[in-house]
Amino acid sequence: MSEKIFDTVIIGGGIGGLMAAYRLRNLAPDMKIAITERGNSLKDRICPAGKEKTCVHCKICSITSGFAGAGAFSDGKFNLGTAYGGTLGEELGDDIANKYIDEVDNVLNKYCTSGIPKVYKSNDELRLKCIQNNLRLLDMNVKHLGTDNNFATMQNLIDAITASGTELFPFYDCTSVSKENDYYILNYINGEVLKAKNIIIATGRSGANFVSDFCKAFNVPMKSNHIDIGVRVEMKDIIWREFSSKIYEPKILYKTKTFEDRCRMFCFNQGGLVSAENNHGIITANGHSFAQSEKKTDNCNFAILSSIRFTEPFNQPTEYAENISRLANMIGNGNVIVQRFGDLIRGRRTNDHRLGQNTVVPTLKATAGDISLVLPHRILSNIIETIYALDKVAPGTANDDTLLYGCESKYYSIRPVFKNNKFELIDNVYIIGDGSGICRGLSQSGAMGIYVADCIVGDN
Ligand SMILES: Cc1cc2nc3c(=O)[nH]c(=O)nc-3n(C[C@H](O)[C@H](O)[C@H](O)COP(=O)(O)OP(=O)(O)OC[C@H]3O[C@@H](n4cnc5c(N)ncnc54)[C@H](O)[C@@H]3O)c2cc1C
């Protein structure tokens, strides 16, 4: 086996890793760069649930892992600002963060060749309507590629990165890193070993355990971040069309009256499908939609998540969220569960009979059940309040036939403490994207990748 030595190894081939590689190559044409990825090449990423309509628990989930990362099959909504999708604006200042988000947009413009993406502008009328109902609409311009166009754009970008000499290694799942003189030694589950002077950790949310192991091994302190737990909500598309036709993706915050907790409605998919994803054996709900009209459904879906920030002495927020999702899988016989809102409010489980008569036809084959047996009272109460609050601006949201899929959760819980504003963890090891705890979306993850590439080559 020949020894593979690189100037920079990027662990994780999502948008963060790809943008970092792209920028490094442009700035330093002679740099020897590799991207190592736990999952498959983009064109070979196939989720069997597409055929079966249910998750078959693949060892490596093709939805979350593989080149182009968690966003590969996403709707391709690129937030052209810092209002949401992460806290890069707080870290770098809005001007610098926006400059890097613009850079991501420039790369998209270059490689998006299968259609002209639509840009949705912010809307005062809807913002006012929300304010009048104690809701806060998070508003900024959004570029929408759609699933197919996003996939093609990512493939074009990957082709360009490969053509420029960067080496791509699919099925390279990095298990540990050690230091030997001037080099880091990266060990992979397939027995391969790579050496690198610089490492960029771009492992996204699915690489949370890798990041925490790395931080423990190199004594990088971690601070507690928040987690978001809740449900994926599905209803007739027409209910949210006033919003989706004007701003495409409503993202709305609500402060609940009972607990004064922050709940957010986000990840909206017009005409979309609810999907299941496998996070290390735990099946959670998500959603996506296609750009082409023939692939649209009659439904829309979005997440409603309640934010929790734990305080001392508890320091295992990810495990907490995972255990809640595990409970849903236990009740759902290894699957996510689905419940009609009307059944939830009446305190009864949804069964196949009632689901079969529902006017909203589920787009994911989930197990009919009872979400109140899974979610803690505080979270469930927050979600119910939020649904009633949203019903005021989009009447019909709180209909009996609205479907709730449990659980959906987002973990931002382990957030390493950076050595400096280059997002360096230890000398020459940088972290970017969702795995850093800073980003929650494509644009900011990509922007952070470009920013760190500039730091490595010396521009920042
Ligand atoms: C269904 C879905 C729809 C979404 N839709 C949108 C959207 O429309 N707009 C938006 O802004 N955001 C969206 N998001 C969020 C967005 O995809 C993420 O914010 C973004 O992908 C984060 O990029 P990243 O590069 O940090 O990580 P990721 O995209 O998660 O990529 C990380 C990669 O690292 C790999 N990896 C992990 N650990 C290891 C390891 N130890 N060794 C090797 N490789 C490893 C993983 O396999 C993965 O491919 C969506 C997410 C999902 C799941």
The ligand as a Gaussian input file, in Angstrom:
#p B3LYP/6-31G(d) Opt

LIG

0 1
 C      -33.180000      16.587000       3.661000
 C      -32.398000      17.860000       3.896000
 C      -32.756000      19.016000       3.224000
 C      -32.036000      20.199000       3.418000
 N      -32.374000      21.305000       2.706000
 C      -31.641000      22.421000       2.824000
 C      -31.900000      23.546000       1.988000
 O      -32.754000      23.527000       1.095000
 N      -31.176000      24.683000       2.194000
 C      -30.198000      24.746000       3.152000
 O      -29.574000      25.805000       3.284000
 N      -29.899000      23.677000       3.926000
 C      -30.586000      22.517000       3.784000
 N      -30.282000      21.437000       4.547000
 C      -29.143000      21.539000       5.487000
 C      -27.857000      21.421000       4.684000
 O      -27.907000      20.274000       3.893000
 C      -26.679000      21.394000       5.633000
 O      -26.691000      22.566000       6.402000
 C      -25.362000      21.335000       4.841000
 O      -25.354000      20.190000       4.030000
 C      -24.165000      21.316000       5.782000
 O      -23.017000      21.186000       4.994000
 P      -21.688000      20.530000       5.600000
 O      -20.728000      20.467000       4.485000
 O      -21.303000      21.217000       6.843000
 O      -22.093000      19.055000       6.064000
 P      -22.781000      17.867000       5.296000
 O      -23.486000      18.312000       4.084000
 O      -23.543000      17.100000       6.315000
 O      -21.545000      16.986000       4.800000
 C      -20.723000      16.320000       5.715000
 C      -20.201000      15.068000       5.049000
 O      -19.189000      14.510000       5.896000
 C      -19.285000      13.104000       5.848000
 N      -18.684000      12.568000       7.078000
 C      -19.158000      12.640000       8.333000
 N      -18.302000      12.077000       9.182000
 C      -17.267000      11.628000       8.437000
 C      -16.066000      10.946000       8.763000
 N      -15.743000      10.617000      10.017000
 N      -15.214000      10.633000       7.752000
 C      -15.507000      10.948000       6.458000
 N      -16.638000      11.610000       6.107000
 C      -17.503000      11.948000       7.087000
 C      -20.758000      12.814000       5.741000
 O      -20.959000      11.552000       5.139000
 C      -21.253000      13.984000       4.866000
 O      -21.344000      13.630000       3.503000
 C      -30.959000      20.230000       4.348000
 C      -30.597000      19.063000       5.030000
 C      -31.291000      17.881000       4.808000
 C      -30.870000      16.624000       5.522000

